[in-house]
């Protein structure tokens, strides 16, 4: 997450593990690479807060971020 202040790797892992994250991957044979990600803080019952949406530069402009936000 390059837009945020720098945080340690273990803090990044905790942040993502304790959030609901969604993302898509580009597949080429057996290889996969992430192309976008959305992160939400939620109680999984009644509330959610979309906190981050990130789409790789080459994939922007195709509605991928909007799609993640609607999930």
N, CA, C and O atoms as CSV, one atom per row, in Angstrom:
chain,resi,resn,atom,element,x,y,z
A,1,UNK,N,N,0.834,-1.165,0.000
A,1,UNK,CA,C,0.000,0.000,0.000
A,1,UNK,C,C,0.883,1.232,0.000
A,1,UNK,O,O,1.218,1.775,1.053
A,2,UNK,N,N,1.245,1.656,-1.166
A,2,UNK,CA,C,2.232,2.722,-1.283
A,2,UNK,C,C,1.677,4.113,-0.987
A,2,UNK,O,O,2.463,5.041,-0.799
A,3,UNK,N,N,0.362,4.296,-0.938
A,3,UNK,CA,C,-0.192,5.623,-0.696
A,3,UNK,C,C,-0.234,5.968,0.789
A,3,UNK,O,O,-0.404,7.134,1.144
A,4,UNK,N,N,-0.081,4.974,1.660
A,4,UNK,CA,C,-0.154,5.201,3.102
A,4,UNK,C,C,1.244,5.423,3.663
A,4,UNK,O,O,2.243,5.148,2.999
A,5,UNK,N,N,1.301,5.921,4.890
A,5,UNK,CA,C,2.609,6.049,5.530
A,5,UNK,C,C,3.208,4.658,5.663
A,5,UNK,O,O,2.474,3.672,5.720
A,6,UNK,N,N,4.497,4.569,5.712
A,6,UNK,CA,C,5.170,3.278,5.802
A,6,UNK,C,C,4.864,2.632,7.133
A,6,UNK,O,O,4.917,3.281,8.177
A,7,UNK,N,N,4.539,1.335,7.092
A,7,UNK,CA,C,4.374,0.569,8.319
A,7,UNK,C,C,5.139,-0.735,8.163
A,7,UNK,O,O,5.401,-1.185,7.048
A,8,UNK,N,N,5.489,-1.332,9.282
A,8,UNK,CA,C,6.271,-2.570,9.272
A,8,UNK,C,C,5.455,-3.711,8.656
A,8,UNK,O,O,4.225,-3.690,8.687
A,9,UNK,N,N,6.146,-4.694,8.103
A,9,UNK,CA,C,5.510,-5.834,7.441
A,9,UNK,C,C,4.540,-6.557,8.371
A,9,UNK,O,O,3.444,-6.923,7.944
A,10,UNK,N,N,4.915,-6.772,9.633
A,10,UNK,CA,C,4.020,-7.474,10.557
A,10,UNK,C,C,2.761,-6.656,10.839
A,10,UNK,O,O,1.688,-7.225,11.041
A,11,UNK,N,N,2.881,-5.326,10.856
A,11,UNK,CA,C,1.705,-4.474,11.033
A,11,UNK,C,C,0.792,-4.549,9.812
A,11,UNK,O,O,-0.431,-4.556,9.948
A,12,UNK,N,N,1.385,-4.605,8.620
A,12,UNK,CA,C,0.608,-4.736,7.381
A,12,UNK,C,C,-0.156,-6.056,7.393
A,12,UNK,O,O,-1.336,-6.094,7.043
A,13,UNK,N,N,0.510,-7.135,7.794
A,13,UNK,CA,C,-0.157,-8.442,7.866
A,13,UNK,C,C,-1.334,-8.405,8.829
A,13,UNK,O,O,-2.410,-8.912,8.511
A,14,UNK,N,N,-1.143,-7.810,10.002
A,14,UNK,CA,C,-2.225,-7.707,10.986
A,14,UNK,C,C,-3.373,-6.879,10.436
A,14,UNK,O,O,-4.535,-7.250,10.594
A,15,UNK,N,N,-3.064,-5.767,9.793
A,15,UNK,CA,C,-4.089,-4.894,9.233
A,15,UNK,C,C,-4.940,-5.657,8.217
A,15,UNK,O,O,-6.167,-5.564,8.243
A,16,UNK,N,N,-4.294,-6.410,7.320
A,16,UNK,CA,C,-5.035,-7.145,6.296
A,16,UNK,C,C,-5.749,-8.358,6.868
A,16,UNK,O,O,-6.866,-8.669,6.454
A,17,UNK,N,N,-5.122,-9.049,7.812
A,17,UNK,CA,C,-5.760,-10.222,8.423
A,17,UNK,C,C,-7.016,-9.848,9.205
A,17,UNK,O,O,-7.961,-10.635,9.271
A,18,UNK,N,N,-7.033,-8.664,9.791
A,18,UNK,CA,C,-8.167,-8.230,10.614
A,18,UNK,C,C,-9.198,-7.425,9.831
A,18,UNK,O,O,-10.077,-6.802,10.427
A,19,UNK,N,N,-9.101,-7.431,8.510
A,19,UNK,CA,C,-10.047,-6.731,7.643
A,19,UNK,C,C,-10.637,-7.730,6.656
A,19,UNK,O,O,-10.122,-8.835,6.484
A,20,UNK,N,N,-11.709,-7.328,6.021
A,20,UNK,CA,C,-12.265,-8.112,4.921
A,20,UNK,C,C,-11.613,-7.579,3.652
A,20,UNK,O,O,-11.796,-6.410,3.309
A,21,UNK,N,N,-10.861,-8.410,2.955
A,21,UNK,CA,C,-10.195,-7.970,1.738
A,21,UNK,C,C,-10.720,-8.754,0.542
A,21,UNK,O,O,-10.975,-9.955,0.625
A,22,UNK,N,N,-10.872,-8.052,-0.556
A,22,UNK,CA,C,-11.305,-8.639,-1.820
A,22,UNK,C,C,-10.296,-8.235,-2.876
A,22,UNK,O,O,-9.685,-7.170,-2.788
A,23,UNK,N,N,-10.123,-9.086,-3.872
A,23,UNK,CA,C,-9.213,-8.723,-4.941
A,23,UNK,C,C,-9.361,-9.638,-6.131
A,23,UNK,O,O,-9.964,-10.708,-6.049
A,24,UNK,N,N,-8.797,-9.194,-7.241
A,24,UNK,CA,C,-8.780,-10.005,-8.448
A,24,UNK,C,C,-7.336,-10.217,-8.876
A,24,UNK,O,O,-6.455,-9.413,-8.573
A,25,UNK,N,N,-7.114,-11.318,-9.586
A,25,UNK,CA,C,-5.787,-11.667,-10.072
A,25,UNK,C,C,-5.820,-11.845,-11.587
A,25,UNK,O,O,-6.824,-12.269,-12.160
A,26,UNK,N,N,-4.717,-11.515,-12.207
A,26,UNK,CA,C,-4.528,-11.820,-13.618
A,26,UNK,C,C,-3.837,-13.179,-13.662
A,26,UNK,O,O,-2.824,-13.388,-12.995
A,27,UNK,N,N,-4.388,-14.102,-14.450
A,27,UNK,CA,C,-3.825,-15.442,-14.535
A,27,UNK,C,C,-3.180,-15.651,-15.893
A,27,UNK,O,O,-3.728,-15.275,-16.929
A,28,UNK,N,N,-2.006,-16.256,-15.862
A,28,UNK,CA,C,-1.301,-16.624,-17.086
A,28,UNK,C,C,-0.711,-18.003,-16.844
A,28,UNK,O,O,0.353,-18.131,-16.240
A,29,UNK,N,N,-1.392,-19.021,-17.310
A,29,UNK,CA,C,-0.971,-20.389,-17.007
A,29,UNK,C,C,-1.128,-20.646,-15.525
A,29,UNK,O,O,-2.200,-20.431,-14.959
A,30,UNK,N,N,-0.055,-21.108,-14.895
A,30,UNK,CA,C,-0.098,-21.383,-13.456
A,30,UNK,C,C,0.243,-20.151,-12.622
A,30,UNK,O,O,0.098,-20.170,-11.400
A,31,UNK,N,N,0.695,-19.081,-13.274
A,31,UNK,CA,C,1.074,-17.869,-12.541
A,31,UNK,C,C,-0.115,-16.937,-12.373
A,31,UNK,O,O,-0.947,-16.795,-13.268
A,32,UNK,N,N,-0.176,-16.303,-11.204
A,32,UNK,CA,C,-1.222,-15.326,-10.905
A,32,UNK,C,C,-0.575,-14.109,-10.268
A,32,UNK,O,O,0.367,-14.234,-9.486
A,33,UNK,N,N,-1.082,-12.941,-10.605
A,33,UNK,CA,C,-0.598,-11.730,-9.941
A,33,UNK,C,C,-1.795,-10.858,-9.592
A,33,UNK,O,O,-2.717,-10.708,-10.394
A,34,UNK,N,N,-1.776,-10.285,-8.397
A,34,UNK,CA,C,-2.891,-9.427,-7.994
A,34,UNK,C,C,-2.917,-8.150,-8.830
A,34,UNK,O,O,-1.878,-7.546,-9.096
A,35,UNK,N,N,-4.129,-7.749,-9.241
A,35,UNK,CA,C,-4.262,-6.522,-10.027
A,35,UNK,C,C,-5.087,-5.466,-9.301
A,35,UNK,O,O,-4.997,-4.282,-9.625
A,36,UNK,N,N,-5.895,-5.881,-8.319
A,36,UNK,CA,C,-6.620,-4.893,-7.537
A,36,UNK,C,C,-6.967,-5.456,-6.167
A,36,UNK,O,O,-6.897,-6.663,-5.935
A,37,UNK,N,N,-7.344,-4.553,-5.264
A,37,UNK,CA,C,-7.673,-4.951,-3.901
A,37,UNK,C,C,-8.578,-3.901,-3.273
A,37,UNK,O,O,-8.408,-2.701,-3.491
A,38,UNK,N,N,-9.539,-4.371,-2.490
A,38,UNK,CA,C,-10.370,-3.481,-1.675
A,38,UNK,C,C,-10.323,-4.009,-0.249
A,38,UNK,O,O,-10.268,-5.219,-0.028
A,39,UNK,N,N,-10.343,-3.101,0.711
A,39,UNK,CA,C,-10.293,-3.489,2.118
A,39,UNK,C,C,-11.434,-2.824,2.863
A,39,UNK,O,O,-11.683,-1.628,2.717
A,40,UNK,N,N,-12.129,-3.631,3.672
A,40,UNK,CA,C,-13.233,-3.125,4.478
A,40,UNK,C,C,-13.023,-3.507,5.936
A,40,UNK,O,O,-12.481,-4.567,6.248
A,41,UNK,N,N,-13.459,-2.627,6.809
A,41,UNK,CA,C,-13.562,-2.947,8.230
A,41,UNK,C,C,-15.034,-3.247,8.461
A,41,UNK,O,O,-15.892,-2.446,8.092
A,42,UNK,N,N,-15.340,-4.397,9.070
A,42,UNK,CA,C,-16.728,-4.801,9.232
A,42,UNK,C,C,-16.929,-5.650,10.478
A,42,UNK,O,O,-15.994,-6.264,10.991
A,43,UNK,N,N,-18.178,-5.672,10.955
A,43,UNK,CA,C,-18.533,-6.587,12.036
A,43,UNK,C,C,-19.181,-7.844,11.463
A,43,UNK,O,O,-19.594,-8.729,12.213
A,44,UNK,N,N,-19.272,-7.926,10.134
A,44,UNK,CA,C,-19.840,-9.061,9.402
A,44,UNK,C,C,-21.322,-9.286,9.707
A,44,UNK,O,O,-21.856,-10.347,9.384
A,45,UNK,N,N,-21.999,-8.308,10.325
A,45,UNK,CA,C,-23.428,-8.438,10.617
A,45,UNK,C,C,-24.195,-7.258,10.040
A,45,UNK,O,O,-25.069,-7.434,9.191
A,46,UNK,N,N,-23.865,-6.049,10.503
A,46,UNK,CA,C,-24.688,-4.914,10.104
A,46,UNK,C,C,-23.911,-3.719,9.568
A,46,UNK,O,O,-24.517,-2.852,8.939
A,47,UNK,N,N,-22.619,-3.629,9.782
A,47,UNK,CA,C,-21.885,-2.458,9.341
A,47,UNK,C,C,-20.621,-2.828,8.591
A,47,UNK,O,O,-20.019,-3.882,8.797
A,48,UNK,N,N,-20.250,-1.915,7.714
A,48,UNK,CA,C,-18.989,-2.056,6.987
A,48,UNK,C,C,-18.510,-0.670,6.587
A,48,UNK,O,O,-19.305,0.249,6.389
A,49,UNK,N,N,-17.222,-0.542,6.474
A,49,UNK,CA,C,-16.624,0.720,6.060
A,49,UNK,C,C,-15.530,0.399,5.041
A,49,UNK,O,O,-14.521,-0.220,5.378
A,50,UNK,N,N,-15.735,0.822,3.807
A,50,UNK,CA,C,-14.737,0.626,2.768
A,50,UNK,C,C,-13.606,1.609,3.030
A,50,UNK,O,O,-13.813,2.823,3.024
A,51,UNK,N,N,-12.411,1.080,3.258
A,51,UNK,CA,C,-11.301,1.947,3.633
A,51,UNK,C,C,-10.281,2.158,2.523
A,51,UNK,O,O,-9.683,3.230,2.438
A,52,UNK,N,N,-10.070,1.164,1.675
A,52,UNK,CA,C,-9.059,1.267,0.621
A,52,UNK,C,C,-9.537,0.564,-0.635
A,52,UNK,O,O,-10.165,-0.492,-0.561
A,53,UNK,N,N,-9.242,1.143,-1.779
A,53,UNK,CA,C,-9.405,0.475,-3.075
A,53,UNK,C,C,-8.152,0.804,-3.869
A,53,UNK,O,O,-7.783,1.971,-3.997
A,54,UNK,N,N,-7.498,-0.217,-4.399
A,54,UNK,CA,C,-6.279,-0.005,-5.179
A,54,UNK,C,C,-6.352,-0.847,-6.439
A,54,UNK,O,O,-6.658,-2.037,-6.377
A,55,UNK,N,N,-6.071,-0.235,-7.585
A,55,UNK,CA,C,-6.034,-0.933,-8.875
A,55,UNK,C,C,-4.698,-0.593,-9.533
A,55,UNK,O,O,-4.319,0.574,-9.618
A,56,UNK,N,N,-3.993,-1.619,-9.995
A,56,UNK,CA,C,-2.724,-1.376,-10.695
A,56,UNK,C,C,-2.938,-0.444,-11.883
A,56,UNK,O,O,-3.976,-0.494,-12.543
A,57,UNK,N,N,-1.966,0.390,-12.144
A,57,UNK,CA,C,-2.074,1.436,-13.159
A,57,UNK,C,C,-2.549,0.897,-14.518
A,57,UNK,O,O,-3.421,1.510,-15.133
A,58,UNK,N,N,-2.022,-0.193,-14.992
A,58,UNK,CA,C,-2.385,-0.722,-16.310
A,58,UNK,C,C,-3.807,-1.256,-16.407
A,58,UNK,O,O,-4.286,-1.531,-17.508
A,59,UNK,N,N,-4.491,-1.407,-15.276
A,59,UNK,CA,C,-5.838,-1.961,-15.259
A,59,UNK,C,C,-6.894,-0.926,-14.887
A,59,UNK,O,O,-8.077,-1.254,-14.799
A,60,UNK,N,N,-6.485,0.300,-14.670
A,60,UNK,CA,C,-7.422,1.357,-14.291
A,60,UNK,C,C,-8.268,1.782,-15.487
A,60,UNK,O,O,-7.868,1.604,-16.637
A,61,UNK,N,N,-9.442,2.347,-15.202
A,61,UNK,CA,C,-10.310,2.851,-16.250
A,61,UNK,C,C,-11.252,1.811,-16.835
A,61,UNK,O,O,-11.921,2.078,-17.833
A,62,UNK,N,N,-11.315,0.633,-16.231
A,62,UNK,CA,C,-12.175,-0.436,-16.744
A,62,UNK,C,C,-13.280,-0.815,-15.747
A,62,UNK,O,O,-13.975,-1.811,-15.950
A,63,UNK,N,N,-13.445,-0.039,-14.686
A,63,UNK,CA,C,-14.498,-0.292,-13.721
A,63,UNK,C,C,-14.179,-1.356,-12.670
A,63,UNK,O,O,-15.069,-1.770,-11.927
A,64,UNK,N,N,-12.932,-1.800,-12.599
A,64,UNK,CA,C,-12.571,-2.844,-11.629
A,64,UNK,C,C,-12.755,-2.361,-10.195
A,64,UNK,O,O,-13.279,-3.097,-9.359
A,65,UNK,N,N,-12.338,-1.148,-9.903
A,65,UNK,CA,C,-12.502,-0.607,-8.556
A,65,UNK,C,C,-13.964,-0.449,-8.182
A,65,UNK,O,O,-14.349,-0.718,-7.045
A,66,UNK,N,N,-14.771,-0.017,-9.125
A,66,UNK,CA,C,-16.218,0.111,-8.883
A,66,UNK,C,C,-16.818,-1.265,-8.574
A,66,UNK,O,O,-17.651,-1.408,-7.679
A,67,UNK,N,N,-16.379,-2.262,-9.329
A,67,UNK,CA,C,-16.871,-3.620,-9.104
A,67,UNK,C,C,-16.524,-4.121,-7.723
A,67,UNK,O,O,-17.355,-4.756,-7.073
A,68,UNK,N,N,-15.313,-3.851,-7.257
A,68,UNK,CA,C,-14.917,-4.258,-5.923
A,68,UNK,C,C,-15.760,-3.558,-4.865
A,68,UNK,O,O,-16.150,-4.165,-3.867
A,69,UNK,N,N,-16.037,-2.282,-5.088
A,69,UNK,CA,C,-16.829,-1.518,-4.149
A,69,UNK,C,C,-18.272,-2.002,-4.041
A,69,UNK,O,O,-18.924,-1.801,-3.016
A,70,UNK,N,N,-18.762,-2.635,-5.088
A,70,UNK,CA,C,-20.134,-3.137,-5.085
A,70,UNK,C,C,-20.248,-4.530,-4.490
A,70,UNK,O,O,-21.356,-4.985,-4.209
A,71,UNK,N,N,-19.141,-5.213,-4.292
A,71,UNK,CA,C,-19.193,-6.585,-3.762
A,71,UNK,C,C,-19.761,-6.585,-2.394
A,71,UNK,O,O,-19.886,-7.644,-1.778
